[in-house]
Amino acid sequence: MRIEAVRIKKQTKEKIETKHSITLDEIEKVLLDDKPKFRKVKDCYMVLGIYDRYLTVFFNYNEKLKEAEIITAYPSSKWQIKLYKKMK
């Protein structure tokens, strides 16, 4: 999967920043710069990655535009960090 752009609704961005203390910059770094680990989860994707800390991001993917529309993002839990390490 190749992601060239990240899109996020204003309301979603505010929730992620307020509730989970994660910035759009962190999300973009994980998706665009890092070597994230992708997993298909029902009708969206989950990505596990590292940028100063482990992050979990859920998004919808537009294959035509190579664009990720962020649904949510939060610091990874212990089991997600273990999963990330196994996926290396």
N, CA, C and O atoms as a GROMACS GRO file, in nm:
protein
  352
    1MET      N    1   0.085  -0.118   0.000
    1MET     CA    2   0.000   0.000   0.000
    1MET      C    3   0.089   0.124   0.000
    1MET      O    4   0.186   0.134   0.076
    2ARG      N    5   0.055   0.216  -0.085
    2ARG     CA    6   0.131   0.340  -0.093
    2ARG      C    7   0.040   0.457  -0.059
    2ARG      O    8  -0.065   0.475  -0.120
    3ILE      N    9   0.081   0.535   0.040
    3ILE     CA   10   0.003   0.652   0.082
    3ILE      C   11   0.081   0.777   0.042
    3ILE      O   12   0.196   0.795   0.080
    4GLU      N   13   0.015   0.863  -0.036
    4GLU     CA   14   0.078   0.987  -0.080
    4GLU      C   15   0.020   1.109  -0.012
    4GLU      O   16   0.081   1.216  -0.011
    5ALA      N   17  -0.100   1.094   0.046
    5ALA     CA   18  -0.165   1.207   0.113
    5ALA      C   19  -0.244   1.157   0.232
    5ALA      O   20  -0.294   1.044   0.235
    6VAL      N   21  -0.255   1.245   0.332
    6VAL     CA   22  -0.333   1.215   0.452
    6VAL      C   23  -0.440   1.323   0.466
    6VAL      O   24  -0.412   1.442   0.458
    7ARG      N   25  -0.564   1.278   0.485
    7ARG     CA   26  -0.676   1.370   0.500
    7ARG      C   27  -0.743   1.341   0.634
    7ARG      O   28  -0.756   1.225   0.675
    8ILE      N   29  -0.786   1.448   0.699
    8ILE     CA   30  -0.854   1.431   0.828
    8ILE      C   31  -0.958   1.541   0.844
    8ILE      O   32  -0.931   1.658   0.815
    9LYS      N   33  -1.076   1.503   0.890
    9LYS     CA   34  -1.181   1.602   0.914
    9LYS      C   35  -1.142   1.684   1.037
    9LYS      O   36  -1.076   1.635   1.128
   10LYS      N   37  -1.185   1.809   1.037
   10LYS     CA   38  -1.152   1.900   1.147
   10LYS      C   39  -1.198   1.846   1.281
   10LYS      O   40  -1.124   1.852   1.380
   11GLN      N   41  -1.318   1.791   1.286
   11GLN     CA   42  -1.374   1.737   1.410
   11GLN      C   43  -1.291   1.617   1.459
   11GLN      O   44  -1.266   1.604   1.579
   12THR      N   45  -1.249   1.531   1.368
   12THR     CA   46  -1.167   1.415   1.404
   12THR      C   47  -1.031   1.460   1.455
   12THR      O   48  -0.981   1.408   1.554
   13LYS      N   49  -0.972   1.557   1.387
   13LYS     CA   50  -0.840   1.610   1.427
   13LYS      C   51  -0.846   1.667   1.569
   13LYS      O   52  -0.758   1.640   1.651
   14GLU      N   53  -0.948   1.745   1.597
   14GLU     CA   54  -0.963   1.805   1.731
   14GLU      C   55  -0.980   1.697   1.838
   14GLU      O   56  -0.924   1.708   1.946
   15LYS      N   57  -1.059   1.594   1.808
   15LYS     CA   58  -1.081   1.486   1.904
   15LYS      C   59  -0.950   1.413   1.933
   15LYS      O   60  -0.918   1.386   2.049
   16ILE      N   61  -0.874   1.380   1.830
   16ILE     CA   62  -0.749   1.307   1.847
   16ILE      C   63  -0.649   1.390   1.927
   16ILE      O   64  -0.580   1.338   2.014
   17GLU      N   65  -0.642   1.520   1.897
   17GLU     CA   66  -0.550   1.607   1.970
   17GLU      C   67  -0.592   1.624   2.116
   17GLU      O   68  -0.508   1.620   2.206
   18THR      N   69  -0.721   1.641   2.140
   18THR     CA   70  -0.771   1.665   2.276
   18THR      C   71  -0.771   1.538   2.360
   18THR      O   72  -0.721   1.537   2.472
   19LYS      N   73  -0.829   1.431   2.306
   19LYS     CA   74  -0.846   1.308   2.383
   19LYS      C   75  -0.719   1.224   2.394
   19LYS      O   76  -0.691   1.166   2.499
   20HIS      N   77  -0.642   1.218   2.284
   20HIS     CA   78  -0.526   1.128   2.280
   20HIS      C   79  -0.391   1.199   2.273
   20HIS      O   80  -0.287   1.134   2.274
   21SER      N   81  -0.392   1.332   2.266
   21SER     CA   82  -0.268   1.413   2.260
   21SER      C   83  -0.177   1.372   2.144
   21SER      O   84  -0.055   1.363   2.159
   22ILE      N   85  -0.237   1.347   2.029
   22ILE     CA   86  -0.161   1.313   1.909
   22ILE      C   87  -0.187   1.419   1.804
   22ILE      O   88  -0.302   1.455   1.779
   23THR      N   89  -0.081   1.468   1.743
   23THR     CA   90  -0.094   1.572   1.643
   23THR      C   91  -0.100   1.512   1.502
   23THR      O   92  -0.062   1.398   1.480
   24LEU      N   93  -0.150   1.591   1.410
   24LEU     CA   94  -0.155   1.549   1.270
   24LEU      C   95  -0.014   1.523   1.218
   24LEU      O   96   0.006   1.433   1.137
   25ASP      N   97   0.081   1.601   1.263
   25ASP     CA   98   0.221   1.582   1.222
   25ASP      C   99   0.271   1.443   1.259
   25ASP      O  100   0.338   1.377   1.180
   26GLU      N  101   0.238   1.397   1.380
   26GLU     CA  102   0.279   1.262   1.423
   26GLU      C  103   0.215   1.156   1.334
   26GLU      O  104   0.281   1.060   1.294
   27ILE      N  105   0.088   1.173   1.304
   27ILE     CA  106   0.018   1.076   1.220
   27ILE      C  107   0.082   1.071   1.081
   27ILE      O  108   0.106   0.963   1.027
   28GLU      N  109   0.109   1.187   1.024
   28GLU     CA  110   0.171   1.193   0.892
   28GLU      C  111   0.309   1.129   0.893
   28GLU      O  112   0.345   1.057   0.799
   29LYS      N  113   0.387   1.154   0.996
   29LYS     CA  114   0.522   1.094   1.005
   29LYS      C  115   0.513   0.941   1.008
   29LYS      O  116   0.592   0.873   0.943
   30VAL      N  117   0.418   0.888   1.084
   30VAL     CA  118   0.402   0.743   1.093
   30VAL      C  119   0.360   0.686   0.957
   30VAL      O  120   0.416   0.586   0.912
   31LEU      N  121   0.263   0.749   0.893
   31LEU     CA  122   0.211   0.696   0.767
   31LEU      C  123   0.302   0.719   0.647
   31LEU      O  124   0.311   0.634   0.559
   32LEU      N  125   0.370   0.833   0.643
   32LEU     CA  126   0.447   0.870   0.525
   32LEU      C  127   0.597   0.845   0.537
   32LEU      O  128   0.661   0.811   0.437
   33ASP      N  129   0.654   0.862   0.655
   33ASP     CA  130   0.799   0.854   0.670
   33ASP      C  131   0.847   0.724   0.733
   33ASP      O  132   0.954   0.673   0.698
   34ASP      N  133   0.770   0.673   0.824
   34ASP     CA  134   0.809   0.554   0.899
   34ASP      C  135   0.788   0.430   0.813
   34ASP      O  136   0.739   0.439   0.700
   35LYS      N  137   0.823   0.315   0.865
   35LYS     CA  138   0.794   0.186   0.802
   35LYS      C  139   0.679   0.122   0.880
   35LYS      O  140   0.701   0.030   0.959
   36PRO      N  141   0.557   0.172   0.857
   36PRO     CA  142   0.444   0.122   0.937
   36PRO      C  143   0.404  -0.020   0.897
   36PRO      O  144   0.436  -0.068   0.789
   37LYS      N  145   0.334  -0.083   0.987
   37LYS     CA  146   0.281  -0.218   0.966
   37LYS      C  147   0.130  -0.208   0.948
   37LYS      O  148   0.060  -0.161   1.037
   38PHE      N  149   0.081  -0.252   0.832
   38PHE     CA  150  -0.060  -0.240   0.798
   38PHE      C  151  -0.134  -0.370   0.824
   38PHE      O  152  -0.080  -0.479   0.812
   39ARG      N  153  -0.261  -0.354   0.860
   39ARG     CA  154  -0.352  -0.467   0.876
   39ARG      C  155  -0.491  -0.426   0.835
   39ARG      O  156  -0.538  -0.319   0.874
   40LYS      N  157  -0.557  -0.508   0.757
   40LYS     CA  158  -0.696  -0.484   0.719
   40LYS      C  159  -0.783  -0.524   0.837
   40LYS      O  160  -0.771  -0.636   0.889
   41VAL      N  161  -0.872  -0.435   0.879
   41VAL     CA  162  -0.962  -0.461   0.991
   41VAL      C  163  -1.103  -0.425   0.944
   41VAL      O  164  -1.138  -0.308   0.933
   42LYS      N  165  -1.182  -0.527   0.917
   42LYS     CA  166  -1.319  -0.509   0.865
   42LYS      C  167  -1.316  -0.422   0.740
   42LYS      O  168  -1.263  -0.465   0.637
   43ASP      N  169  -1.373  -0.302   0.745
   43ASP     CA  170  -1.381  -0.218   0.626
   43ASP      C  171  -1.281  -0.102   0.626
   43ASP      O  172  -1.294  -0.009   0.546
   44CYS      N  173  -1.181  -0.107   0.713
   44CYS     CA  174  -1.079  -0.003   0.716
   44CYS      C  175  -0.942  -0.066   0.742
   44CYS      O  176  -0.929  -0.189   0.745
   45TYR      N  177  -0.842   0.016   0.758
   45TYR     CA  178  -0.707  -0.033   0.784
   45TYR      C  179  -0.658   0.017   0.919
   45TYR      O  180  -0.695   0.125   0.965
   46MET      N  181  -0.576  -0.066   0.981
   46MET     CA  182  -0.508  -0.028   1.105
   46MET      C  183  -0.360  -0.026   1.072
   46MET      O  184  -0.309  -0.116   1.006
   47VAL      N  185  -0.291   0.076   1.118
   47VAL     CA  186  -0.147   0.082   1.100
   47VAL      C  187  -0.082   0.102   1.236
   47VAL      O  188  -0.128   0.182   1.317
   48LEU      N  189   0.025   0.029   1.257
   48LEU     CA  190   0.105   0.042   1.379
   48LEU      C  191   0.239   0.101   1.336
   48LEU      O  192   0.299   0.053   1.240
   49GLY      N  193   0.285   0.202   1.406
   49GLY     CA  194   0.411   0.264   1.370
   49GLY      C  195   0.473   0.338   1.487
   49GLY      O  196   0.413   0.349   1.594
   50ILE      N  197   0.593   0.389   1.464
   50ILE     CA  198   0.666   0.460   1.568
   50ILE      C  199   0.707   0.597   1.518
   50ILE      O  200   0.762   0.610   1.408
   51TYR      N  201   0.680   0.698   1.598
   51TYR     CA  202   0.735   0.832   1.580
   51TYR      C  203   0.741   0.891   1.720
   51TYR      O  204   0.641   0.944   1.770
   52ASP      N  205   0.854   0.882   1.783
   52ASP     CA  206   0.877   0.921   1.923
   52ASP      C  207   0.804   0.830   2.022
   52ASP      O  208   0.842   0.821   2.139
   53ARG      N  209   0.701   0.763   1.977
   53ARG     CA  210   0.626   0.667   2.058
   53ARG      C  211   0.548   0.577   1.962
   53ARG      O  212   0.535   0.608   1.844
   54TYR      N  213   0.497   0.467   2.014
   54TYR     CA  214   0.418   0.376   1.931
   54TYR      C  215   0.278   0.435   1.912
   54TYR      O  216   0.214   0.478   2.009
   55LEU      N  217   0.231   0.437   1.788
   55LEU     CA  218   0.098   0.489   1.758
   55LEU      C  219   0.017   0.388   1.680
   55LEU      O  220   0.072   0.311   1.600
   56THR      N  221  -0.112   0.389   1.703
   56THR     CA  222  -0.207   0.309   1.626
   56THR      C  223  -0.299   0.406   1.555
   56THR      O  224  -0.356   0.496   1.616
   57VAL      N  225  -0.313   0.386   1.424
   57VAL     CA  226  -0.396   0.475   1.342
   57VAL      C  227  -0.493   0.390   1.260
   57VAL      O  228  -0.454   0.291   1.198
   58PHE      N  229  -0.620   0.429   1.262
   58PHE     CA  230  -0.720   0.364   1.178
   58PHE      C  231  -0.760   0.462   1.069
   58PHE      O  232  -0.779   0.582   1.094
   59PHE      N  233  -0.772   0.411   0.946
   59PHE     CA  234  -0.805   0.499   0.834
   59PHE      C  235  -0.874   0.423   0.722
   59PHE      O  236  -0.865   0.300   0.713
   60ASN      N  237  -0.943   0.499   0.638
   60ASN     CA  238  -0.998   0.446   0.514
   60ASN      C  239  -0.900   0.483   0.404
   60ASN      O  240  -0.839   0.589   0.407
   61TYR      N  241  -0.887   0.394   0.305
   61TYR     CA  242  -0.788   0.417   0.200
   61TYR      C  243  -0.857   0.433   0.065
   61TYR      O  244  -0.937   0.349   0.023
   62ASN      N  245  -0.824   0.543  -0.003
   62ASN     CA  246  -0.873   0.566  -0.138
   62ASN      C  247  -0.761   0.526  -0.233
   62ASN      O  248  -0.663   0.599  -0.249
   63GLU      N  249  -0.775   0.410  -0.295
   63GLU     CA  250  -0.669   0.355  -0.379
   63GLU      C  251  -0.642   0.443  -0.501
   63GLU      O  252  -0.527   0.458  -0.543
   64LYS      N  253  -0.745   0.500  -0.556
   64LYS     CA  254  -0.730   0.584  -0.676
   64LYS      C  255  -0.644   0.708  -0.646
   64LYS      O  256  -0.558   0.744  -0.726
   65LEU      N  257  -0.669   0.772  -0.533
   65LEU     CA  258  -0.595   0.893  -0.495
   65LEU      C  259  -0.472   0.864  -0.410
   65LEU      O  260  -0.393   0.954  -0.383
   66LYS      N  261  -0.456   0.738  -0.366
   66LYS     CA  262  -0.348   0.699  -0.275
   66LYS      C  263  -0.353   0.785  -0.149
   66LYS      O  264  -0.252   0.837  -0.102
   67GLU      N  265  -0.475   0.797  -0.096
   67GLU     CA  266  -0.500   0.888   0.016
   67GLU      C  267  -0.559   0.813   0.135
   67GLU      O  268  -0.646   0.728   0.119
   68ALA      N  269  -0.510   0.846   0.254
   68ALA     CA  270  -0.562   0.789   0.379
   68ALA      C  271  -0.650   0.893   0.447
   68ALA      O  272  -0.606   1.006   0.472
   69GLU      N  273  -0.774   0.855   0.476
   69GLU     CA  274  -0.863   0.943   0.552
   69GLU      C  275  -0.868   0.889   0.695
   69GLU      O  276  -0.919   0.780   0.719
   70ILE      N  277  -0.815   0.966   0.787
   70ILE     CA  278  -0.800   0.922   0.926
   70ILE      C  279  -0.936   0.911   0.995
   70ILE      O  280  -1.020   1.000   0.986
   71ILE      N  281  -0.954   0.798   1.063
   71ILE     CA  282  -1.073   0.774   1.143
   71ILE      C  283  -1.042   0.806   1.289
   71ILE      O  284  -1.117   0.878   1.356
   72THR      N  285  -0.930   0.751   1.338
   72THR     CA  286  -0.885   0.778   1.474
   72THR      C  287  -0.738   0.742   1.488
   72THR      O  288  -0.682   0.671   1.404
   73ALA      N  289  -0.677   0.789   1.592
   73ALA     CA  290  -0.537   0.757   1.623
   73ALA      C  291  -0.519   0.770   1.774
   73ALA      O  292  -0.580   0.856   1.838
   74TYR      N  293  -0.434   0.684   1.828
   74TYR     CA  294  -0.410   0.687   1.972
   74TYR      C  295  -0.278   0.617   2.003
   74TYR      O  296  -0.227   0.543   1.919
   75PRO      N  297  -0.223   0.638   2.123
   75PRO     CA  298  -0.102   0.565   2.161
   75PRO      C  299  -0.131   0.416   2.165
   75PRO      O  300  -0.236   0.374   2.215
   76SER      N  301  -0.040   0.337   2.113
   76SER     CA  302  -0.060   0.192   2.106
   76SER      C  303  -0.064   0.129   2.245
   76SER      O  304   0.005   0.173   2.337
   77SER      N  305  -0.147   0.028   2.258
   77SER     CA  306  -0.155  -0.049   2.382
   77SER      C  307  -0.041  -0.152   2.384
   77SER      O  308   0.030  -0.168   2.285
   78LYS      N  309  -0.024  -0.220   2.496
   78LYS     CA  310   0.084  -0.318   2.509
   78LYS      C  311   0.071  -0.430   2.406
   78LYS      O  312   0.172  -0.470   2.346
   79TRP      N  313  -0.050  -0.481   2.383
   79TRP     CA  314  -0.066  -0.589   2.286
   79TRP      C  315  -0.039  -0.541   2.144
   79TRP      O  316   0.010  -0.618   2.061
   80GLN      N  317  -0.070  -0.414   2.114
   80GLN     CA  318  -0.041  -0.360   1.981
   80GLN      C  319   0.109  -0.342   1.959
   80GLN      O  320   0.159  -0.363   1.849
   81ILE      N  321   0.181  -0.304   2.064
   81ILE     CA  322   0.328  -0.292   2.054
   81ILE      C  323   0.388  -0.430   2.030
   81ILE      O  324   0.479  -0.445   1.947
   82LYS      N  325   0.339  -0.532   2.100
   82LYS     CA  326   0.386  -0.668   2.079
   82LYS      C  327   0.359  -0.713   1.935
   82LYS      O  328   0.444  -0.774   1.871
   83LEU      N  329   0.241  -0.681   1.885
   83LEU     CA  330   0.204  -0.715   1.748
   83LEU      C  331   0.297  -0.645   1.649
   83LEU      O  332   0.342  -0.707   1.552
   84TYR      N  333   0.326  -0.519   1.672
   84TYR     CA  334   0.418  -0.444   1.585
   84TYR      C  335   0.554  -0.510   1.580
   84TYR      O  336   0.612  -0.526   1.472
   85LYS      N  337   0.605  -0.549   1.696
   85LYS     CA  338   0.737  -0.611   1.702
   85LYS      C  339   0.738  -0.747   1.631
   85LYS      O  340   0.839  -0.784   1.570
   86LYS      N  341   0.629  -0.822   1.639
   86LYS     CA  342   0.619  -0.951   1.571
   86LYS      C  343   0.614  -0.934   1.418
   86LYS      O  344   0.664  -1.019   1.344
   87MET      N  345   0.556  -0.826   1.374
   87MET     CA  346   0.537  -0.801   1.231
   87MET      C  347   0.666  -0.756   1.161
   87MET      O  348   0.669  -0.751   1.038
   88LYS      N  349   0.770  -0.724   1.235
   88LYS     CA  350   0.895  -0.674   1.174
   88LYS      C  351   0.958  -0.773   1.083
   88LYS      O  352   1.063  -0.745   1.025
   0.00000   0.00000   0.00000
